[in-house]
Amino acid sequence: MKREVALAVHGGETWAALTEDDTVVELRLARGGTASRVGEIWLGRVVGLRPELPAALVDIGLDRPAFLSAEDVVPKTHFKALHEGAAVTVEIAKDARADKAAGVTMRLSCALEPPAGAKPPLRLDAPLPPAAALVATWLDPAPDTIAADDRAVYAELRNGLRARHPALVERLAFANEPLYERGGIGDAVERALAPRLALPGGGFLLIEPTALGVAIDIDSGAAKSAVGVNLGAARTIARQIRLRNLAGPMMAGFVGMKGKGARDRVLAALKKALARHAPDCQVLGWTRLGHVELVRKRRAPSLAEVWGKAV
């Protein structure tokens, strides 16, 4: 599979795109402090325990303590030994938002030891330039190419790669054309923010975030085969969950079908597509009303939320 990373500056915003086999599969946007903090490594201090969850609250210098689930303590048996005042090394796994604290884990992406005598809260990893931080999680496995169409962004990327991934510097290139228009990023952004998408073979998909979760509705349109529409929708849903960074509870209303065999085929197609595009998304199964329930842990704001903050 060919993997490419591109950064385009358009209208004062920096858009990043991950492309697989010439198709944009993930998008990110940074502008005015909207960049994610996921991946930062901190020496924190336990300031509270919630054994009923179980979880710990960790001060890492943010407005409120971060949430450390017992499942993210390494080793798991160490959770019982945690106490208020204990120093722990954690990595931000989920950005904070208005109604929830940041989520942290002790499963670190790189091994870092606190300096002698260090007092929390203290950031242990060197901050990356904004452009490099935007694409940091796309660099393993190494992309085939990395391109930027802005000199300042190109310089930030080069500095970030030299510090963390020196072997990738030779894969970085400056693009002499606007990647937003000519690199397919703009078209991908338009699709990722559209509430309605046409499905291959007919029909269309409606995606609407609500206060209770993401509602996904499939309409067969003029298509004659409900199963065919649903199979195409299953693959499109998986790609859109990844592209839009959808998370939390989701409900997909497929076109009505007759027989358990047809429903099993659609569910299998959905699970297969999610295994590639969003393996952390769980399929909970069919409801009595004929909908499919899904859930995915929220690690960062959705693309629509970031876009809403940027406009």
RALIN-V503649 format. One record per residue. N is the residue number from 0. RES is the residue in one small letter. PSI is psi in whole degrees, 0 to 359 (none if undefined). Layout:
BEGIN
N|RES|PSI + N|RES|PSI
END
This chain:
BEGIN
0|m|131 + 1|k|124 + 2|r|130 + 3|e|143 + 4|v|134 + 5|a|141 + 6|l|130 + 7|a|134 + 8|v|123 + 9|h|123 + 10|g|33 + 11|g|3 + 12|e|149 + 13|t|115 + 14|w|138 + 15|a|140 + 16|a|137 + 17|l|126 + 18|t|135 + 19|e|121 + 20|d|48 + 21|d|15 + 22|t|128 + 23|v|122 + 24|v|341 + 25|e|146 + 26|l|146 + 27|r|153 + 28|l|135 + 29|a|130 + 30|r|128 + 31|g|46 + 32|g|15 + 33|t|0 + 34|a|146 + 35|s|150 + 36|r|3 + 37|v|133 + 38|g|343 + 39|e|140 + 40|i|129 + 41|w|148 + 42|l|113 + 43|g|175 + 44|r|132 + 45|v|124 + 46|v|0 + 47|g|150 + 48|l|139 + 49|r|77 + 50|p|338 + 51|e|343 + 52|l|311 + 53|p|150 + 54|a|167 + 55|a|152 + 56|l|130 + 57|v|127 + 58|d|116 + 59|i|24 + 60|g|7 + 61|l|179 + 62|d|328 + 63|r|158 + 64|p|147 + 65|a|159 + 66|f|122 + 67|l|106 + 68|s|149 + 69|a|331 + 70|e|338 + 71|d|9 + 72|v|136 + 73|v|126 + 74|p|162 + 75|k|326 + 76|t|346 + 77|h|345 + 78|f|319 + 79|k|339 + 80|a|351 + 81|l|145 + 82|h|160 + 83|e|132 + 84|g|347 + 85|a|140 + 86|a|134 + 87|v|144 + 88|t|122 + 89|v|161 + 90|e|136 + 91|i|121 + 92|a|342 + 93|k|128 + 94|d|150 + 95|a|155 + 96|r|182 + 97|a|322 + 98|d|2 + 99|k|147 + 100|a|165 + 101|a|150 + 102|g|137 + 103|v|161 + 104|t|153 + 105|m|1 + 106|r|97 + 107|l|144 + 108|s|339 + 109|c|145 + 110|a|122 + 111|l|134 + 112|e|135 + 113|p|142 + 114|p|155 + 115|a|133 + 116|g|8 + 117|a|141 + 118|k|129 + 119|p|157 + 120|p|140 + 121|l|126 + 122|r|132 + 123|l|329 + 124|d|146 + 125|a|129 + 126|p|135 + 127|l|152 + 128|p|147 + 129|p|316 + 130|a|321 + 131|a|322 + 132|a|327 + 133|l|327 + 134|v|10 + 135|a|317 + 136|t|355 + 137|w|0 + 138|l|1 + 139|d|109 + 140|p|158 + 141|a|130 + 142|p|157 + 143|d|322 + 144|t|154 + 145|i|129 + 146|a|149 + 147|a|143 + 148|d|14 + 149|d|134 + 150|r|319 + 151|a|317 + 152|v|320 + 153|y|317 + 154|a|319 + 155|e|317 + 156|l|316 + 157|r|316 + 158|n|319 + 159|g|320 + 160|l|320 + 161|r|323 + 162|a|321 + 163|r|326 + 164|h|66 + 165|p|332 + 166|a|343 + 167|l|353 + 168|v|321 + 169|e|345 + 170|r|355 + 171|l|134 + 172|a|150 + 173|f|127 + 174|a|129 + 175|n|14 + 176|e|154 + 177|p|112 + 178|l|337 + 179|y|315 + 180|e|316 + 181|r|350 + 182|g|5 + 183|g|1 + 184|i|316 + 185|g|317 + 186|d|319 + 187|a|321 + 188|v|316 + 189|e|318 + 190|r|320 + 191|a|339 + 192|l|356 + 193|a|136 + 194|p|341 + 195|r|132 + 196|l|136 + 197|a|142 + 198|l|148 + 199|p|132 + 200|g|3 + 201|g|160 + 202|g|178 + 203|f|165 + 204|l|134 + 205|l|128 + 206|i|120 + 207|e|110 + 208|p|136 + 209|t|176 + 210|a|334 + 211|l|349 + 212|g|186 + 213|v|123 + 214|a|127 + 215|i|123 + 216|d|137 + 217|i|128 + 218|d|129 + 219|s|343 + 220|g|231 + 221|a|1 + 222|a|145 + 223|k|334 + 224|s|113 + 225|a|320 + 226|v|317 + 227|g|317 + 228|v|316 + 229|n|323 + 230|l|318 + 231|g|322 + 232|a|322 + 233|a|316 + 234|r|321 + 235|t|320 + 236|i|315 + 237|a|316 + 238|r|321 + 239|q|326 + 240|i|318 + 241|r|312 + 242|l|319 + 243|r|354 + 244|n|50 + 245|l|146 + 246|a|175 + 247|g|195 + 248|p|139 + 249|m|146 + 250|m|121 + 251|a|121 + 252|g|95 + 253|f|162 + 254|v|138 + 255|g|137 + 256|m|158 + 257|k|133 + 258|g|143 + 259|k|327 + 260|g|319 + 261|a|318 + 262|r|323 + 263|d|321 + 264|r|316 + 265|v|317 + 266|l|320 + 267|a|320 + 268|a|321 + 269|l|314 + 270|k|320 + 271|k|317 + 272|a|320 + 273|l|327 + 274|a|330 + 275|r|314 + 276|h|327 + 277|a|70 + 278|p|343 + 279|d|3 + 280|c|124 + 281|q|136 + 282|v|115 + 283|l|346 + 284|g|185 + 285|w|143 + 286|t|172 + 287|r|335 + 288|l|2 + 289|g|20 + 290|h|161 + 291|v|127 + 292|e|136 + 293|l|158 + 294|v|143 + 295|r|135 + 296|k|139 + 297|r|120 + 298|r|341 + 299|a|161 + 300|p|150 + 301|s|164 + 302|l|320 + 303|a|323 + 304|e|316 + 305|v|318 + 306|w|320 + 307|g|326 + 308|k|334 + 309|a|337 + 310|v|none
END
